[in-house]
Amino acid sequence: MLFPKLERIARHAAENVLMEYQQLIASHIILTPEERFLELMELNKELFLRAPQKHIASYLGISPETLCRIKRKIYTNYKRQ
């Protein structure tokens, strides 16, 4: 192997990407859309300020209308507390 360090770095990066995809797939199987939304909010709040809602909805595997309903429900519950 000509560049063993480069090969190790590339393999590590590929493994990280695969683990992220596995977690994404598992969350779509195990979690409800509302739970996926809350998890995404917890992990990356800034995303909601920068990305269009239709892209966030697509990432979560739901329609933009469903995302709107989820956000309204969460906001209403938060407001009551």
PyMOL Python script that loads the backbone (N, CA, C, O; Angstrom):
from pymol import cmd

cmd.read_pdbstr("""\
ATOM      1  N   MET A   1       0.844  -1.174   0.000  1.00  0.00           N
ATOM      2  CA  MET A   1       0.000   0.000   0.000  1.00  0.00           C
ATOM      3  C   MET A   1       0.893   1.243   0.000  1.00  0.00           C
ATOM      4  O   MET A   1       1.800   1.363   0.824  1.00  0.00           O
ATOM      5  N   LEU A   2       0.634   2.151  -0.915  1.00  0.00           N
ATOM      6  CA  LEU A   2       1.468   3.335  -1.048  1.00  0.00           C
ATOM      7  C   LEU A   2       1.213   4.363   0.051  1.00  0.00           C
ATOM      8  O   LEU A   2       2.149   4.992   0.544  1.00  0.00           O
ATOM      9  N   PHE A   3      -0.030   4.532   0.429  1.00  0.00           N
ATOM     10  CA  PHE A   3      -0.382   5.560   1.411  1.00  0.00           C
ATOM     11  C   PHE A   3      -1.237   4.962   2.535  1.00  0.00           C
ATOM     12  O   PHE A   3      -2.454   5.152   2.556  1.00  0.00           O
ATOM     13  N   PRO A   4      -0.611   4.248   3.457  1.00  0.00           N
ATOM     14  CA  PRO A   4      -1.393   3.580   4.501  1.00  0.00           C
ATOM     15  C   PRO A   4      -2.157   4.548   5.407  1.00  0.00           C
ATOM     16  O   PRO A   4      -3.264   4.233   5.845  1.00  0.00           O
ATOM     17  N   LYS A   5      -1.592   5.709   5.691  1.00  0.00           N
ATOM     18  CA  LYS A   5      -2.292   6.676   6.546  1.00  0.00           C
ATOM     19  C   LYS A   5      -3.533   7.215   5.840  1.00  0.00           C
ATOM     20  O   LYS A   5      -4.589   7.363   6.455  1.00  0.00           O
ATOM     21  N   LEU A   6      -3.403   7.505   4.557  1.00  0.00           N
ATOM     22  CA  LEU A   6      -4.536   8.008   3.781  1.00  0.00           C
ATOM     23  C   LEU A   6      -5.626   6.946   3.696  1.00  0.00           C
ATOM     24  O   LEU A   6      -6.813   7.256   3.802  1.00  0.00           O
ATOM     25  N   GLU A   7      -5.219   5.697   3.504  1.00  0.00           N
ATOM     26  CA  GLU A   7      -6.186   4.603   3.428  1.00  0.00           C
ATOM     27  C   GLU A   7      -6.920   4.462   4.755  1.00  0.00           C
ATOM     28  O   GLU A   7      -8.130   4.236   4.757  1.00  0.00           O
ATOM     29  N   ARG A   8      -6.241   4.585   5.860  1.00  0.00           N
ATOM     30  CA  ARG A   8      -6.838   4.475   7.186  1.00  0.00           C
ATOM     31  C   ARG A   8      -7.837   5.612   7.429  1.00  0.00           C
ATOM     32  O   ARG A   8      -8.920   5.392   7.972  1.00  0.00           O
ATOM     33  N   ILE A   9      -7.463   6.817   7.025  1.00  0.00           N
ATOM     34  CA  ILE A   9      -8.355   7.974   7.187  1.00  0.00           C
ATOM     35  C   ILE A   9      -9.611   7.807   6.331  1.00  0.00           C
ATOM     36  O   ILE A   9     -10.718   8.074   6.798  1.00  0.00           O
ATOM     37  N   ALA A  10      -9.447   7.370   5.092  1.00  0.00           N
ATOM     38  CA  ALA A  10     -10.586   7.173   4.199  1.00  0.00           C
ATOM     39  C   ALA A  10     -11.508   6.071   4.724  1.00  0.00           C
ATOM     40  O   ALA A  10     -12.730   6.209   4.666  1.00  0.00           O
ATOM     41  N   ARG A  11     -10.945   5.001   5.227  1.00  0.00           N
ATOM     42  CA  ARG A  11     -11.751   3.912   5.773  1.00  0.00           C
ATOM     43  C   ARG A  11     -12.533   4.380   6.995  1.00  0.00           C
ATOM     44  O   ARG A  11     -13.709   4.051   7.151  1.00  0.00           O
ATOM     45  N   HIS A  12     -11.879   5.146   7.858  1.00  0.00           N
ATOM     46  CA  HIS A  12     -12.534   5.675   9.057  1.00  0.00           C
ATOM     47  C   HIS A  12     -13.692   6.602   8.666  1.00  0.00           C
ATOM     48  O   HIS A  12     -14.766   6.535   9.265  1.00  0.00           O
ATOM     49  N   ALA A  13     -13.484   7.452   7.679  1.00  0.00           N
ATOM     50  CA  ALA A  13     -14.535   8.359   7.213  1.00  0.00           C
ATOM     51  C   ALA A  13     -15.712   7.572   6.637  1.00  0.00           C
ATOM     52  O   ALA A  13     -16.868   7.892   6.913  1.00  0.00           O
ATOM     53  N   ALA A  14     -15.425   6.556   5.848  1.00  0.00           N
ATOM     54  CA  ALA A  14     -16.479   5.728   5.260  1.00  0.00           C
ATOM     55  C   ALA A  14     -17.266   4.993   6.346  1.00  0.00           C
ATOM     56  O   ALA A  14     -18.488   4.880   6.250  1.00  0.00           O
ATOM     57  N   GLU A  15     -16.587   4.498   7.366  1.00  0.00           N
ATOM     58  CA  GLU A  15     -17.269   3.817   8.464  1.00  0.00           C
ATOM     59  C   GLU A  15     -18.194   4.778   9.204  1.00  0.00           C
ATOM     60  O   GLU A  15     -19.299   4.400   9.593  1.00  0.00           O
ATOM     61  N   ASN A  16     -17.750   6.016   9.399  1.00  0.00           N
ATOM     62  CA  ASN A  16     -18.581   7.008  10.077  1.00  0.00           C
ATOM     63  C   ASN A  16     -19.847   7.316   9.276  1.00  0.00           C
ATOM     64  O   ASN A  16     -20.936   7.421   9.840  1.00  0.00           O
ATOM     65  N   VAL A  17     -19.696   7.457   7.975  1.00  0.00           N
ATOM     66  CA  VAL A  17     -20.853   7.732   7.118  1.00  0.00           C
ATOM     67  C   VAL A  17     -21.834   6.570   7.170  1.00  0.00           C
ATOM     68  O   VAL A  17     -23.042   6.789   7.265  1.00  0.00           O
ATOM     69  N   LEU A  18     -21.341   5.347   7.110  1.00  0.00           N
ATOM     70  CA  LEU A  18     -22.211   4.176   7.179  1.00  0.00           C
ATOM     71  C   LEU A  18     -22.945   4.095   8.514  1.00  0.00           C
ATOM     72  O   LEU A  18     -24.121   3.735   8.548  1.00  0.00           O
ATOM     73  N   MET A  19     -22.274   4.423   9.605  1.00  0.00           N
ATOM     74  CA  MET A  19     -22.922   4.407  10.913  1.00  0.00           C
ATOM     75  C   MET A  19     -24.028   5.459  10.981  1.00  0.00           C
ATOM     76  O   MET A  19     -25.088   5.206  11.553  1.00  0.00           O
ATOM     77  N   GLU A  20     -23.787   6.633  10.404  1.00  0.00           N
ATOM     78  CA  GLU A  20     -24.815   7.676  10.395  1.00  0.00           C
ATOM     79  C   GLU A  20     -26.039   7.227   9.602  1.00  0.00           C
ATOM     80  O   GLU A  20     -27.171   7.455  10.029  1.00  0.00           O
ATOM     81  N   TYR A  21     -25.823   6.595   8.459  1.00  0.00           N
ATOM     82  CA  TYR A  21     -26.944   6.087   7.664  1.00  0.00           C
ATOM     83  C   TYR A  21     -27.701   5.002   8.412  1.00  0.00           C
ATOM     84  O   TYR A  21     -28.931   4.963   8.356  1.00  0.00           O
ATOM     85  N   GLN A  22     -26.999   4.125   9.106  1.00  0.00           N
ATOM     86  CA  GLN A  22     -27.661   3.080   9.874  1.00  0.00           C
ATOM     87  C   GLN A  22     -28.534   3.688  10.976  1.00  0.00           C
ATOM     88  O   GLN A  22     -29.645   3.221  11.225  1.00  0.00           O
ATOM     89  N   GLN A  23     -28.023   4.725  11.626  1.00  0.00           N
ATOM     90  CA  GLN A  23     -28.804   5.384  12.671  1.00  0.00           C
ATOM     91  C   GLN A  23     -30.032   6.064  12.083  1.00  0.00           C
ATOM     92  O   GLN A  23     -31.104   6.031  12.686  1.00  0.00           O
ATOM     93  N   LEU A  24     -29.889   6.676  10.919  1.00  0.00           N
ATOM     94  CA  LEU A  24     -31.009   7.333  10.259  1.00  0.00           C
ATOM     95  C   LEU A  24     -32.084   6.317   9.892  1.00  0.00           C
ATOM     96  O   LEU A  24     -33.268   6.552  10.136  1.00  0.00           O
ATOM     97  N   ILE A  25     -31.688   5.204   9.316  1.00  0.00           N
ATOM     98  CA  ILE A  25     -32.642   4.162   8.938  1.00  0.00           C
ATOM     99  C   ILE A  25     -33.324   3.591  10.180  1.00  0.00           C
ATOM    100  O   ILE A  25     -34.538   3.386  10.183  1.00  0.00           O
ATOM    101  N   ALA A  26     -32.559   3.337  11.218  1.00  0.00           N
ATOM    102  CA  ALA A  26     -33.135   2.802  12.452  1.00  0.00           C
ATOM    103  C   ALA A  26     -34.132   3.781  13.059  1.00  0.00           C
ATOM    104  O   ALA A  26     -35.174   3.363  13.565  1.00  0.00           O
ATOM    105  N   SER A  27     -33.834   5.060  13.018  1.00  0.00           N
ATOM    106  CA  SER A  27     -34.763   6.037  13.590  1.00  0.00           C
ATOM    107  C   SER A  27     -36.060   6.084  12.796  1.00  0.00           C
ATOM    108  O   SER A  27     -37.125   6.304  13.374  1.00  0.00           O
ATOM    109  N   HIS A  28     -35.993   5.883  11.485  1.00  0.00           N
ATOM    110  CA  HIS A  28     -37.212   5.871  10.677  1.00  0.00           C
ATOM    111  C   HIS A  28     -38.059   4.630  10.963  1.00  0.00           C
ATOM    112  O   HIS A  28     -39.278   4.659  10.792  1.00  0.00           O
ATOM    113  N   ILE A  29     -37.432   3.566  11.390  1.00  0.00           N
ATOM    114  CA  ILE A  29     -38.155   2.337  11.693  1.00  0.00           C
ATOM    115  C   ILE A  29     -38.726   2.388  13.114  1.00  0.00           C
ATOM    116  O   ILE A  29     -39.867   1.986  13.342  1.00  0.00           O
ATOM    117  N   ILE A  30     -37.942   2.875  14.052  1.00  0.00           N
ATOM    118  CA  ILE A  30     -38.292   2.787  15.469  1.00  0.00           C
ATOM    119  C   ILE A  30     -39.096   3.992  15.959  1.00  0.00           C
ATOM    120  O   ILE A  30     -40.065   3.827  16.699  1.00  0.00           O
ATOM    121  N   LEU A  31     -38.705   5.192  15.557  1.00  0.00           N
ATOM    122  CA  LEU A  31     -39.306   6.404  16.110  1.00  0.00           C
ATOM    123  C   LEU A  31     -40.511   6.887  15.309  1.00  0.00           C
ATOM    124  O   LEU A  31     -40.618   6.642  14.107  1.00  0.00           O
ATOM    125  N   THR A  32     -41.409   7.574  15.999  1.00  0.00           N
ATOM    126  CA  THR A  32     -42.530   8.224  15.324  1.00  0.00           C
ATOM    127  C   THR A  32     -42.013   9.496  14.655  1.00  0.00           C
ATOM    128  O   THR A  32     -40.927   9.967  14.995  1.00  0.00           O
ATOM    129  N   PRO A  33     -42.763  10.059  13.717  1.00  0.00           N
ATOM    130  CA  PRO A  33     -42.326  11.318  13.097  1.00  0.00           C
ATOM    131  C   PRO A  33     -42.091  12.425  14.136  1.00  0.00           C
ATOM    132  O   PRO A  33     -41.146  13.205  14.013  1.00  0.00           O
ATOM    133  N   GLU A  34     -42.942  12.487  15.144  1.00  0.00           N
ATOM    134  CA  GLU A  34     -42.758  13.509  16.184  1.00  0.00           C
ATOM    135  C   GLU A  34     -41.465  13.284  16.955  1.00  0.00           C
ATOM    136  O   GLU A  34     -40.754  14.239  17.266  1.00  0.00           O
ATOM    137  N   GLU A  35     -41.158  12.042  17.262  1.00  0.00           N
ATOM    138  CA  GLU A  35     -39.915  11.731  17.975  1.00  0.00           C
ATOM    139  C   GLU A  35     -38.699  12.052  17.113  1.00  0.00           C
ATOM    140  O   GLU A  35     -37.694  12.554  17.616  1.00  0.00           O
ATOM    141  N   ARG A  36     -38.790  11.759  15.800  1.00  0.00           N
ATOM    142  CA  ARG A  36     -37.682  12.098  14.901  1.00  0.00           C
ATOM    143  C   ARG A  36     -37.478  13.610  14.849  1.00  0.00           C
ATOM    144  O   ARG A  36     -36.344  14.090  14.849  1.00  0.00           O
ATOM    145  N   PHE A  37     -38.579  14.355  14.804  1.00  0.00           N
ATOM    146  CA  PHE A  37     -38.506  15.817  14.797  1.00  0.00           C
ATOM    147  C   PHE A  37     -37.827  16.328  16.059  1.00  0.00           C
ATOM    148  O   PHE A  37     -36.924  17.161  15.987  1.00  0.00           O
ATOM    149  N   LEU A  38     -38.257  15.831  17.216  1.00  0.00           N
ATOM    150  CA  LEU A  38     -37.671  16.282  18.486  1.00  0.00           C
ATOM    151  C   LEU A  38     -36.192  15.928  18.573  1.00  0.00           C
ATOM    152  O   LEU A  38     -35.391  16.712  19.081  1.00  0.00           O
ATOM    153  N   GLU A  39     -35.832  14.751  18.078  1.00  0.00           N
ATOM    154  CA  GLU A  39     -34.427  14.341  18.086  1.00  0.00           C
ATOM    155  C   GLU A  39     -33.587  15.259  17.198  1.00  0.00           C
ATOM    156  O   GLU A  39     -32.485  15.663  17.568  1.00  0.00           O
ATOM    157  N   LEU A  40     -34.123  15.577  16.029  1.00  0.00           N
ATOM    158  CA  LEU A  40     -33.407  16.480  15.129  1.00  0.00           C
ATOM    159  C   LEU A  40     -33.282  17.871  15.739  1.00  0.00           C
ATOM    160  O   LEU A  40     -32.238  18.511  15.615  1.00  0.00           O
ATOM    161  N   MET A  41     -34.334  18.341  16.394  1.00  0.00           N
ATOM    162  CA  MET A  41     -34.288  19.643  17.065  1.00  0.00           C
ATOM    163  C   MET A  41     -33.208  19.655  18.137  1.00  0.00           C
ATOM    164  O   MET A  41     -32.472  20.631  18.284  1.00  0.00           O
ATOM    165  N   GLU A  42     -33.123  18.559  18.885  1.00  0.00           N
ATOM    166  CA  GLU A  42     -32.142  18.463  19.963  1.00  0.00           C
ATOM    167  C   GLU A  42     -30.715  18.447  19.420  1.00  0.00           C
ATOM    168  O   GLU A  42     -29.815  19.061  19.991  1.00  0.00           O
ATOM    169  N   LEU A  43     -30.524  17.739  18.314  1.00  0.00           N
ATOM    170  CA  LEU A  43     -29.178  17.587  17.764  1.00  0.00           C
ATOM    171  C   LEU A  43     -28.727  18.792  16.954  1.00  0.00           C
ATOM    172  O   LEU A  43     -27.539  19.112  16.937  1.00  0.00           O
ATOM    173  N   ASN A  44     -29.661  19.468  16.279  1.00  0.00           N
ATOM    174  CA  ASN A  44     -29.255  20.532  15.359  1.00  0.00           C
ATOM    175  C   ASN A  44     -30.333  21.612  15.240  1.00  0.00           C
ATOM    176  O   ASN A  44     -31.057  21.665  14.246  1.00  0.00           O
ATOM    177  N   LYS A  45     -30.434  22.461  16.246  1.00  0.00           N
ATOM    178  CA  LYS A  45     -31.438  23.524  16.248  1.00  0.00           C
ATOM    179  C   LYS A  45     -31.212  24.521  15.120  1.00  0.00           C
ATOM    180  O   LYS A  45     -32.168  25.050  14.552  1.00  0.00           O
ATOM    181  N   GLU A  46     -29.966  24.774  14.802  1.00  0.00           N
ATOM    182  CA  GLU A  46     -29.619  25.756  13.773  1.00  0.00           C
ATOM    183  C   GLU A  46     -30.171  25.371  12.400  1.00  0.00           C
ATOM    184  O   GLU A  46     -30.455  26.239  11.576  1.00  0.00           O
ATOM    185  N   LEU A  47     -30.317  24.099  12.165  1.00  0.00           N
ATOM    186  CA  LEU A  47     -30.828  23.610  10.890  1.00  0.00           C
ATOM    187  C   LEU A  47     -32.188  24.223  10.576  1.00  0.00           C
ATOM    188  O   LEU A  47     -32.481  24.531   9.421  1.00  0.00           O
ATOM    189  N   PHE A  48     -33.019  24.402  11.600  1.00  0.00           N
ATOM    190  CA  PHE A  48     -34.367  24.919  11.400  1.00  0.00           C
ATOM    191  C   PHE A  48     -34.363  26.399  11.035  1.00  0.00           C
ATOM    192  O   PHE A  48     -35.356  26.914  10.520  1.00  0.00           O
ATOM    193  N   LEU A  49     -33.278  27.071  11.291  1.00  0.00           N
ATOM    194  CA  LEU A  49     -33.163  28.476  10.907  1.00  0.00           C
ATOM    195  C   LEU A  49     -32.628  28.630   9.487  1.00  0.00           C
ATOM    196  O   LEU A  49     -32.832  29.670   8.860  1.00  0.00           O
ATOM    197  N   ARG A  50     -31.958  27.626   8.981  1.00  0.00           N
ATOM    198  CA  ARG A  50     -31.271  27.732   7.695  1.00  0.00           C
ATOM    199  C   ARG A  50     -31.917  26.967   6.556  1.00  0.00           C
ATOM    200  O   ARG A  50     -31.881  27.413   5.409  1.00  0.00           O
ATOM    201  N   ALA A  51     -32.506  25.822   6.858  1.00  0.00           N
ATOM    202  CA  ALA A  51     -33.026  24.953   5.795  1.00  0.00           C
ATOM    203  C   ALA A  51     -34.523  25.193   5.588  1.00  0.00           C
ATOM    204  O   ALA A  51     -35.249  25.445   6.549  1.00  0.00           O
ATOM    205  N   PRO A  52     -34.980  25.117   4.355  1.00  0.00           N
ATOM    206  CA  PRO A  52     -36.423  25.230   4.095  1.00  0.00           C
ATOM    207  C   PRO A  52     -37.178  24.066   4.748  1.00  0.00           C
ATOM    208  O   PRO A  52     -36.661  22.954   4.858  1.00  0.00           O
ATOM    209  N   GLN A  53     -38.390  24.346   5.171  1.00  0.00           N
ATOM    210  CA  GLN A  53     -39.205  23.341   5.857  1.00  0.00           C
ATOM    211  C   GLN A  53     -39.446  22.108   4.992  1.00  0.00           C
ATOM    212  O   GLN A  53     -39.524  20.993   5.506  1.00  0.00           O
ATOM    213  N   LYS A  54     -39.562  22.307   3.682  1.00  0.00           N
ATOM    214  CA  LYS A  54     -39.812  21.148   2.813  1.00  0.00           C
ATOM    215  C   LYS A  54     -38.623  20.186   2.814  1.00  0.00           C
ATOM    216  O   LYS A  54     -38.806  18.977   2.671  1.00  0.00           O
ATOM    217  N   HIS A  55     -37.410  20.712   2.973  1.00  0.00           N
ATOM    218  CA  HIS A  55     -36.232  19.842   3.030  1.00  0.00           C
ATOM    219  C   HIS A  55     -36.153  19.116   4.373  1.00  0.00           C
ATOM    220  O   HIS A  55     -35.775  17.946   4.433  1.00  0.00           O
ATOM    221  N   ILE A  56     -36.506  19.807   5.429  1.00  0.00           N
ATOM    222  CA  ILE A  56     -36.521  19.171   6.750  1.00  0.00           C
ATOM    223  C   ILE A  56     -37.566  18.062   6.773  1.00  0.00           C
ATOM    224  O   ILE A  56     -37.312  16.968   7.279  1.00  0.00           O
ATOM    225  N   ALA A  57     -38.744  18.351   6.223  1.00  0.00           N
ATOM    226  CA  ALA A  57     -39.808  17.347   6.168  1.00  0.00           C
ATOM    227  C   ALA A  57     -39.348  16.130   5.365  1.00  0.00           C
ATOM    228  O   ALA A  57     -39.581  14.991   5.771  1.00  0.00           O
ATOM    229  N   SER A  58     -38.708  16.368   4.251  1.00  0.00           N
ATOM    230  CA  SER A  58     -38.216  15.268   3.418  1.00  0.00           C
ATOM    231  C   SER A  58     -37.197  14.429   4.182  1.00  0.00           C
ATOM    232  O   SER A  58     -37.245  13.200   4.125  1.00  0.00           O
ATOM    233  N   TYR A  59     -36.285  15.071   4.891  1.00  0.00           N
ATOM    234  CA  TYR A  59     -35.286  14.362   5.680  1.00  0.00           C
ATOM    235  C   TYR A  59     -35.949  13.494   6.752  1.00  0.00           C
ATOM    236  O   TYR A  59     -35.492  12.387   7.037  1.00  0.00           O
ATOM    237  N   LEU A  60     -37.028  14.006   7.340  1.00  0.00           N
ATOM    238  CA  LEU A  60     -37.739  13.271   8.384  1.00  0.00           C
ATOM    239  C   LEU A  60     -38.660  12.195   7.813  1.00  0.00           C
ATOM    240  O   LEU A  60     -39.180  11.363   8.557  1.00  0.00           O
ATOM    241  N   GLY A  61     -38.861  12.210   6.495  1.00  0.00           N
ATOM    242  CA  GLY A  61     -39.717  11.217   5.860  1.00  0.00           C
ATOM    243  C   GLY A  61     -41.194  11.528   6.003  1.00  0.00           C
ATOM    244  O   GLY A  61     -42.026  10.620   6.018  1.00  0.00           O
ATOM    245  N   ILE A  62     -41.529  12.826   6.110  1.00  0.00           N
ATOM    246  CA  ILE A  62     -42.922  13.238   6.258  1.00  0.00           C
ATOM    247  C   ILE A  62     -43.220  14.359   5.275  1.00  0.00           C
ATOM    248  O   ILE A  62     -42.309  14.906   4.654  1.00  0.00           O
ATOM    249  N   SER A  63     -44.494  14.698   5.135  1.00  0.00           N
ATOM    250  CA  SER A  63     -44.866  15.801   4.247  1.00  0.00           C
ATOM    251  C   SER A  63     -44.687  17.125   4.976  1.00  0.00           C
ATOM    252  O   SER A  63     -44.681  17.155   6.207  1.00  0.00           O
ATOM    253  N   PRO A  64     -44.541  18.222   4.235  1.00  0.00           N
ATOM    254  CA  PRO A  64     -44.436  19.539   4.885  1.00  0.00           C
ATOM    255  C   PRO A  64     -45.666  19.849   5.748  1.00  0.00           C
ATOM    256  O   PRO A  64     -45.547  20.504   6.783  1.00  0.00           O
ATOM    257  N   GLU A  65     -46.834  19.386   5.329  1.00  0.00           N
ATOM    258  CA  GLU A  65     -48.048  19.615   6.113  1.00  0.00           C
ATOM    259  C   GLU A  65     -47.988  18.880   7.451  1.00  0.00           C
ATOM    260  O   GLU A  65     -48.400  19.417   8.479  1.00  0.00           O
ATOM    261  N   THR A  66     -47.481  17.664   7.432  1.00  0.00           N
ATOM    262  CA  THR A  66     -47.336  16.906   8.670  1.00  0.00           C
ATOM    263  C   THR A  66     -46.322  17.574   9.584  1.00  0.00           C
ATOM    264  O   THR A  66     -46.527  17.634  10.797  1.00  0.00           O
ATOM    265  N   LEU A  67     -45.239  18.074   9.021  1.00  0.00           N
ATOM    266  CA  LEU A  67     -44.246  18.790   9.820  1.00  0.00           C
ATOM    267  C   LEU A  67     -44.896  19.999  10.482  1.00  0.00           C
ATOM    268  O   LEU A  67     -44.642  20.274  11.655  1.00  0.00           O
ATOM    269  N   CYS A  68     -45.720  20.710   9.753  1.00  0.00           N
ATOM    270  CA  CYS A  68     -46.414  21.873  10.301  1.00  0.00           C
ATOM    271  C   CYS A  68     -47.310  21.462  11.469  1.00  0.00           C
ATOM    272  O   CYS A  68     -47.332  22.137  12.498  1.00  0.00           O
ATOM    273  N   ARG A  69     -48.043  20.365  11.320  1.00  0.00           N
ATOM    274  CA  ARG A  69     -48.918  19.885  12.400  1.00  0.00           C
ATOM    275  C   ARG A  69     -48.113  19.479  13.635  1.00  0.00           C
ATOM    276  O   ARG A  69     -48.510  19.765  14.765  1.00  0.00           O
ATOM    277  N   ILE A  70     -46.990  18.815  13.413  1.00  0.00           N
ATOM    278  CA  ILE A  70     -46.139  18.391  14.529  1.00  0.00           C
ATOM    279  C   ILE A  70     -45.601  19.611  15.270  1.00  0.00           C
ATOM    280  O   ILE A  70     -45.628  19.662  16.500  1.00  0.00           O
ATOM    281  N   LYS A  71     -45.116  20.586  14.520  1.00  0.00           N
ATOM    282  CA  LYS A  71     -44.585  21.804  15.144  1.00  0.00           C
ATOM    283  C   LYS A  71     -45.669  22.537  15.937  1.00  0.00           C
ATOM    284  O   LYS A  71     -45.415  23.019  17.041  1.00  0.00           O
ATOM    285  N   ARG A  72     -46.877  22.620  15.370  1.00  0.00           N
ATOM    286  CA  ARG A  72     -47.983  23.288  16.050  1.00  0.00           C
ATOM    287  C   ARG A  72     -48.333  22.556  17.342  1.00  0.00           C
ATOM    288  O   ARG A  72     -48.561  23.190  18.372  1.00  0.00           O
ATOM    289  N   LYS A  73     -48.378  21.224  17.294  1.00  0.00           N
ATOM    290  CA  LYS A  73     -48.707  20.414  18.474  1.00  0.00           C
ATOM    291  C   LYS A  73     -47.666  20.610  19.573  1.00  0.00           C
ATOM    292  O   LYS A  73     -48.010  20.792  20.740  1.00  0.00           O
ATOM    293  N   ILE A  74     -46.392  20.570  19.189  1.00  0.00           N
ATOM    294  CA  ILE A  74     -45.318  20.733  20.168  1.00  0.00           C
ATOM    295  C   ILE A  74     -45.343  22.136  20.767  1.00  0.00           C
ATOM    296  O   ILE A  74     -45.172  22.299  21.975  1.00  0.00           O
ATOM    297  N   TYR A  75     -45.555  23.146  19.931  1.00  0.00           N
ATOM    298  CA  TYR A  75     -45.606  24.525  20.400  1.00  0.00           C
ATOM    299  C   TYR A  75     -46.788  24.715  21.360  1.00  0.00           C
ATOM    300  O   TYR A  75     -46.650  25.378  22.388  1.00  0.00           O
ATOM    301  N   THR A  76     -47.947  24.134  21.026  1.00  0.00           N
ATOM    302  CA  THR A  76     -49.127  24.250  21.878  1.00  0.00           C
ATOM    303  C   THR A  76     -48.885  23.584  23.233  1.00  0.00           C
ATOM    304  O   THR A  76     -49.233  24.139  24.275  1.00  0.00           O
ATOM    305  N   ASN A  77     -48.291  22.399  23.211  1.00  0.00           N
ATOM    306  CA  ASN A  77     -47.982  21.696  24.471  1.00  0.00           C
ATOM    307  C   ASN A  77     -46.962  22.475  25.300  1.00  0.00           C
ATOM    308  O   ASN A  77     -47.062  22.521  26.526  1.00  0.00           O
ATOM    309  N   TYR A  78     -45.992  23.079  24.640  1.00  0.00           N
ATOM    310  CA  TYR A  78     -44.959  23.857  25.337  1.00  0.00           C
ATOM    311  C   TYR A  78     -45.578  25.096  25.977  1.00  0.00           C
ATOM    312  O   TYR A  78     -45.234  25.472  27.098  1.00  0.00           O
ATOM    313  N   LYS A  79     -46.489  25.719  25.250  1.00  0.00           N
ATOM    314  CA  LYS A  79     -47.133  26.933  25.718  1.00  0.00           C
ATOM    315  C   LYS A  79     -47.989  26.670  26.957  1.00  0.00           C
ATOM    316  O   LYS A  79     -48.099  27.532  27.829  1.00  0.00           O
ATOM    317  N   ARG A  80     -48.592  25.487  27.037  1.00  0.00           N
ATOM    318  CA  ARG A  80     -49.449  25.130  28.176  1.00  0.00           C
ATOM    319  C   ARG A  80     -48.647  24.928  29.448  1.00  0.00           C
ATOM    320  O   ARG A  80     -49.167  25.130  30.545  1.00  0.00           O
ATOM    321  N   GLN A  81     -47.406  24.539  29.319  1.00  0.00           N
ATOM    322  CA  GLN A  81     -46.595  24.230  30.501  1.00  0.00           C
ATOM    323  C   GLN A  81     -46.163  25.450  31.185  1.00  0.00           C
ATOM    324  O   GLN A  81     -45.471  25.376  32.200  1.00  0.00           O
TER     325      GLN A  81
END
""", "prot")
cmd.dss("prot")
cmd.show_as("cartoon", "prot")
cmd.util.cbc("prot")
cmd.orient("prot")
